[in-house]
Amino acid sequence: MKHVRRFTPSFFLSLVHVCLVQANYAPYFFDNGARSTNGNMALFSLSEDTPVGTHVYTLNGTDPEGDPVTYGLAYEAGSRRYFSVDKNLGNVTLIEELDREKEDEIEVIVSISDGLSTVSEKVRILVMDANDESPEFINTPYIVQVPENTPSGSSIFKIEAVDKDTGSGGSITYFLQNIHANKFTIDRHSGVLRIKTGVTLDYEKSRTHFVVVVAKDGGGKLRGDNKVFSATTTVTVNVEDVQDTPPMFIGTPYYGYVYEDTLAGSEVLTVVALDGDRGKPNSIHYCIVNGDEGSFKIGNTTGAISVIKSPNQLKKEVYELKVQASEVSQEGDVSVYAFAVVTIRVVDLNNHPPTFYGENGPQNRFELTMYEHPPEGEILRGLKITVNDSDQGANAKFNLRLVGPGGIFRVVPQTVLNEAQVTIIVENSAAIDYEKSKVLTFKLLAIEVNTPEKFSSTADVVIRLLDTNDNVPKFSSDYYIARIPENSPGGSNVVAVTATDPDSGLWGEVKYSIYGTGADLFLIHPSTGIIYTQPWAVLDAEVNSKYNFYVKAEDADGKYSLAEVFITVLDVNDHSPEFNENIQEKTMIIGSPVKIEAIDQDAEEPNNIVDYSIMQADPANVFDIDQSTGEIKLKSYIRSLDIIHNITKNKDCIWSLVVQAKDRGSPSFSTTAVLKIDITEETLHKGPMAAFLMQTKDNPMKALGVLAGVMGIMVLITIMISTAMFWRNKRSNKITPVRRIIKKRQTPQPRAVRMEWLKFKRPSNAAEKFVVEDDSKSLHNENSNNNIQVAPVPPMAPVPPPPPALAPRGDAPGWRVPTVSGSLTPKFINKQLKKRGHGSAHNALVSELKLKFEKRNAAIGEPHI
């Protein structure tokens, strides 16, 4: 039997493990070269200006068995972590800002693992430079001491700046700001500072110079842009003084004065000289070279010049001294010197100011009383003023002027030498006015002209003015306007006028008076100027509503001025309307109105505007009246007498109405009258004669007058014809046959007579009137006694002429010829018409109409010849 070998399970597991171990290979990185960004980061370099968070590299490797790999980054202990890696993708990201100037190499351990094996490598990453640093000056601040005699072109200092960058970003060049204003120049590469060629330093002109130096790098890339950085510093150059300037006199030119009271040995003036080299000045030594003539001396170290003789021993008025100032070094050597001229004048002492004198000696107040408005150019002779200065020469020369209100007076002379009589002359007479200023005060000033002391003195000039009557009373207004009601009693105040006279005393008192054609009803108080009515004056606006006169304001000397006063009398409703008669009779033709009229004597509206109304009528519903015109007519439904007979049992149809006329004044006045109206119909009127008779029904005297006139004219014509025939037969002795036809000579018509003086218009209805045309050339008189022979003519129907031309009344309706037969002639006297001269015209018109109507009736009643 064959023997079978048996294996346990543990043995098989060990065998599988040995096989697997022998088959696993380690992963590895790809090596892609120096500039590759994909591999194991060997020879990788990175610019220091790379932004944090940038993906800078990708670790890349593989596993021989194809197993997935992971990546890792590790650092030495204590090293700064600059990168992070995505273990799966191998993306390396910058997580810390780089700075080449601090760390230019970074060591990193990179690793790759397949899960079983891990391969690690240490790589060195180079940090590349970027131009991120600015130049920096070292060993600042820069202060340089330079002697002022340093030759031009000499180097005086070396400036040094460093830049931590490499390459062009670390290279530095130098230059100066304001190179044209500088006295220095700099080597652009070495930074050596030099004095410009041809330029020297001068301590006396400028002790310090400030030089601004700029250091600029060569530029380089920074975050993709080319950047250039620079820095500035200031070099302070202090110039050191060197003894190279002569001394200088201060305060030239020099003038000194020796006065009459100067004592011998007194100091006249001091000269001062300084070493031109102010840094280390030498001491100054003074001496008088010439010109003193033994009369003056100078202090060697002080420069004080003194007079060694008394002023009365000095033989010249002006001395010119030549003074020398020398520099003395510390060793006692005299190096350089300078000269100055000192002028010393011997003068009289100005110890007397100008002084004013009056008649009794020195005086500083002068007074004068004079009348106002003296003539221009007049000298104020009451002022005795003298001015004097006791000094001599220029010290005694001074000016005079008046200080006070300008342009009124002037002083003569204006410039005085030693002494003069002062004259004050009037220059502006109008300004010397008592009413403006009763006292004029001035200062008379005398002040020296050419002296350093400018001594002066003053005197008060007081001028008291006396008043003259140089003003005219002046009214407060050129005209005054007043109003007064017409019912004001006598002695009522109207208006007060005011005039003022600025003169004093009696000359300033004003007396008032009035004159003029309109002043009869008025008086004025002579002192107060109140205008009032005469005690007996009765104002009536209807008679005269306007008054105009003058008022005079007069002073004691008769000087006066005028003003005009306008007074308006205000109308008051003091008149009642007035009818022609209290009882009137009128004939009314049915269909035609009758008219009543009342006149109000007031002067103004609404006092003279009359309204009409019917106060009482029986029966009451028959008549209507126009409120404004006073026309009365029947109600519109009354068209015949039959209707009237049905209304009333009064068969004669004569009715009485109580009518009222009321004005519109306040308070209002009214008047009533009784009007009797006879109502007829127009059927009775068939011709002109009937119309005439109808119109004269209420006034039979008018018809008789017209008839008598016509008959008289016919008799007069017959007499004239008979007389003419008698004289004709008397001149001729021949007896003519009975049958002879005698041709009647045409009698010439009188020159001033017109035949058609009375014309009739056929009435369209009984209410129309006769219209009379009166030619302006017709001869008539107011007494109706014209003896003109006029041949009657047949009645005609001419065009009606215009109504008689009467002067229009401004405030009341004009009187009109009644339009209805039987109208009454007005028997009242209208004051308003009387005032305008209209009363005579009305009377003449009525008389003429009577005469014409009489002639007309006579012509109708007689046969034609």
Summary of the structure (lengths in Angstrom):
residues: 865
radius of gyration: 72.0
end to end distance: 219.8
largest distance: 242.6
contacts: 2519
relative contact order: 0.05
helix: 12%
strand: 36%
